[in-house]
């Protein structure tokens, strides 16, 4: 029998062989010819951890660090390992309740899963960190990880330094090829943004092996493919910490800005925008709260008024008009003009002048005579040799542009405004083709359509100080380890004003500006022992209130440089709605000049002035109203909330709170809690903000 | 060793060596899967808590049992064959009473000490013995339909019980006995019929029903055209062609959908469909419909196969090296120490390793077939073929499923996969064969 069917044994062997060959074929396909499985395996198992470098440090001109890094701690947790911990005591340490704990855990599990590390609380305060660090052994699954955060040891220059924030999708879209990933931080404003490339450093990558639940199993191939993080480069700015600090102190409870430039280099010595905020507010774990608070502030503290808002320059513009008039020969230093109370050249009785009398150029500058400069401007535009107002304005504008007006200066901060130097096509639209000098006469005194940023004004002062040249104002002097991206090249070219204005003309203007401080409009801001050349400005302005343009208190302006020989500082100050230039802007500027040139304020009287101006509250009326409204609305909301919680409250409490929010303001509105509560007023705050924004835009004269 | 020397008379040492090598490879593979860089492997090894140390304990146990088997008399197996078979069937029935639910199939009996026994595994041995016993009876004439049906019944009984235990994989293994029966004279038509049915099922899955029906009609037409001369002589050929055509279309139209929708579980249908790269709509499945009240239907996915293919594919020509496989260390392949053990080998040692490994298996299979052919007694020969068929079926299906050639069914890789029952079963299977082979000059009945 065994021989029977023996051939079938062979067939069975053939079947074995065939099946094995098929298997072998698939193995060849999988292992030798398919690349995708190798790639899939890598994406499965290799976890690329990005190692963030420390961002670069920003120093001031005296090598003091004004923006550096500190270590902050995050509380992280692996939810699956937290079984059986004392939740209550942890909640006690963190000041949260059990419901919040559960909610956070749920969120973490939802976001990162049960076995991976999730962030339970970010950026712990030092006290919380200390408390947790002692007790962390009691909470298995929880641990503290450090991370580097920005810190501002002097609490100053928020607008200049800017802040970093987590990148969002629109940022990623704009910076597609620069290697940013979701969750990265990038500079969003100020120097943090302009010098992002330099400050960010180079991220490192560590390769880890991870398991199917994304738990790290160890380093991949012992780190052969890892790259180390390279720290960001430090940058040195021209800022002067002491000057900036004093500037911010003096601008307390004022709205406005100060820009000071070193005329020799174009380096910005200080750039204050008031109201300002402590930049450290935007780093800690309260960041979101603070951000919302600042964002909703009617005074708009995020706006850098040094270059993000433009103003009519007012009488400070007369210096430019004078230089143009002198250079073009329509007047000379000895030309006299008489003012009988107003400029008669156009028959409108405008603009008026404050001091009646007959002025030569120097006196006209010293006393800020409107008639004189209206005459100069009218003469310039009416010069027959230019052949009409259009081309005459072109001639005038060529000067203005060469003074850095009407165009972006190219300062190394983001979102600089360009200001406005009106051109003839603007006027053709308004007045028709036959417009003439009288239509635009208010430009002569820096009102009208002329708009400048404060940096531009400070730069004009620097140009006059230098007698005809300037470097583009900038903050960063040098980058440690070289300027690889050519960011600083633009600040190394010297710009000359057009047409080589002779020094004698600058001398004449400087004479006038010195007279302003010696015995003119700004005589009260004289600094004993320092020759200051300055020019006050008092700018009429209007704001839309209830749909009507209403005149507001004048803006206070002052532009200056000092000392006259070998100038070291050029400065421009604006205090919004603070009256005449001489009242507020000039004294503030004089204090800063003294501080910079002498390193301190000398004399009791001068020190008292520092006190006086620090304590002055010059918040514009409209903003005060808006703030009071916001505060009271907030109180109404809070009161409603408390009522809902059935907790009775005394009216006095709310009054206390009011004072806590803004001690300087004594808002007029009745105590909101005492009057019957409005049913629904949720829409109001939004309207309030919108109105406020409109107002801001309308500061310029219309 | 004294014992060994006494009993080693006539024992095929090649197979014992192959067996030892495979078991060793198995333990190393399980070690690869379990290995953690941050733990002291020696300590965990000695603690006996890990799967590889347990497998080693099983291996030791198996050595003892193997020795006992070699010490027995071959006549014992012929004598006990039917009794053991009855005992096996009884055990399988017992699972319905004492069974323990492990990952969805109620096919385990707890035997204490944390160990569980899977009777269906053991039943393979008993079935092989019973089949051998039946076919070696003097009065059995396997060319008769009656004998064929009885032999079929012996095989089908445990298979049906396995299906009832939701162990489709184990049930499928019993189809391996077809091969042994084929060797003993089962008409080839049955195999041909079975394979053409398989082809038809696959075609139904891949092709649109109408196109397939059209294709079948065209094929029938062509055959009709080719044989039209003979056709004139006899009408019966025409009838046969038409009836085959009807059978095919009927299968394709009604039988296959019926099997997928009513016989198979939803997940099984899904797995088979995903094999050919299609999605199975579970709402059609009657069984899942019935269950829908209990739990939501799981979303069909081919995660296992995908990960398994990734692991094997990433091995390349030479592999990543022992303990260096990222997919193995990351535990990406589910059930990697049991059914998907081949992936760890494929990743660590690559194509070269796989070829060497499969060659060992192939060598073992050919060795067993050669051994079968040298038996004097039908009992030994049928048994040997049964062992070869079972081994072959396990290897082919398991490896094919890890490389995506076969739907996923729970079939372990012989001697390699972690699992006491499985290792014990194959040990007993092989060593009974060795015992029988040692007495190949005897005529056993």
Boltz contact constraints between the chains, C-beta under 6 A:
constraints:
  - contact:
      token1: [A, 5]
      token2: [B, 185]
      max_distance: 6.0
  - contact:
      token1: [A, 8]
      token2: [B, 183]
      max_distance: 6.0
  - contact:
      token1: [A, 9]
      token2: [B, 373]
      max_distance: 6.0
  - contact:
      token1: [A, 13]
      token2: [B, 369]
      max_distance: 6.0
  - contact:
      token1: [A, 16]
      token2: [B, 365]
      max_distance: 6.0
  - contact:
      token1: [A, 16]
      token2: [B, 392]
      max_distance: 6.0
  - contact:
      token1: [A, 19]
      token2: [B, 396]
      max_distance: 6.0
  - contact:
      token1: [A, 20]
      token2: [B, 362]
      max_distance: 6.0
  - contact:
      token1: [A, 23]
      token2: [B, 399]
      max_distance: 6.0
  - contact:
      token1: [A, 26]
      token2: [B, 403]
      max_distance: 6.0
  - contact:
      token1: [A, 26]
      token2: [B, 405]
      max_distance: 6.0
  - contact:
      token1: [A, 27]
      token2: [B, 351]
      max_distance: 6.0
  - contact:
      token1: [A, 27]
      token2: [B, 354]
      max_distance: 6.0
  - contact:
      token1: [A, 30]
      token2: [B, 312]
      max_distance: 6.0
  - contact:
      token1: [A, 30]
      token2: [B, 313]
      max_distance: 6.0
  - contact:
      token1: [A, 30]
      token2: [B, 403]
      max_distance: 6.0
  - contact:
      token1: [A, 31]
      token2: [B, 313]
      max_distance: 6.0
  - contact:
      token1: [A, 31]
      token2: [B, 315]
      max_distance: 6.0
  - contact:
      token1: [A, 31]
      token2: [B, 316]
      max_distance: 6.0
  - contact:
      token1: [A, 31]
      token2: [B, 351]
      max_distance: 6.0
  - contact:
      token1: [A, 32]
      token2: [B, 351]
      max_distance: 6.0
  - contact:
      token1: [A, 34]
      token2: [B, 313]
      max_distance: 6.0
  - contact:
      token1: [A, 37]
      token2: [B, 310]
      max_distance: 6.0
  - contact:
      token1: [A, 37]
      token2: [B, 313]
      max_distance: 6.0
  - contact:
      token1: [A, 37]
      token2: [B, 314]
      max_distance: 6.0
  - contact:
      token1: [A, 38]
      token2: [B, 314]
      max_distance: 6.0
  - contact:
      token1: [A, 40]
      token2: [B, 310]
      max_distance: 6.0
  - contact:
      token1: [A, 41]
      token2: [B, 310]
      max_distance: 6.0
  - contact:
      token1: [A, 41]
      token2: [B, 314]
      max_distance: 6.0
  - contact:
      token1: [A, 41]
      token2: [B, 327]
      max_distance: 6.0
  - contact:
      token1: [A, 44]
      token2: [B, 332]
      max_distance: 6.0
  - contact:
      token1: [A, 45]
      token2: [B, 326]
      max_distance: 6.0
  - contact:
      token1: [A, 45]
      token2: [B, 327]
      max_distance: 6.0
  - contact:
      token1: [A, 45]
      token2: [B, 330]
      max_distance: 6.0
  - contact:
      token1: [A, 209]
      token2: [B, 326]
      max_distance: 6.0
  - contact:
      token1: [A, 211]
      token2: [B, 330]
      max_distance: 6.0
  - contact:
      token1: [A, 211]
      token2: [B, 331]
      max_distance: 6.0
  - contact:
      token1: [A, 212]
      token2: [B, 330]
      max_distance: 6.0
  - contact:
      token1: [A, 212]
      token2: [B, 331]
      max_distance: 6.0
  - contact:
      token1: [A, 212]
      token2: [B, 332]
      max_distance: 6.0
  - contact:
      token1: [A, 217]
      token2: [B, 329]
      max_distance: 6.0
  - contact:
      token1: [A, 218]
      token2: [B, 37]
      max_distance: 6.0
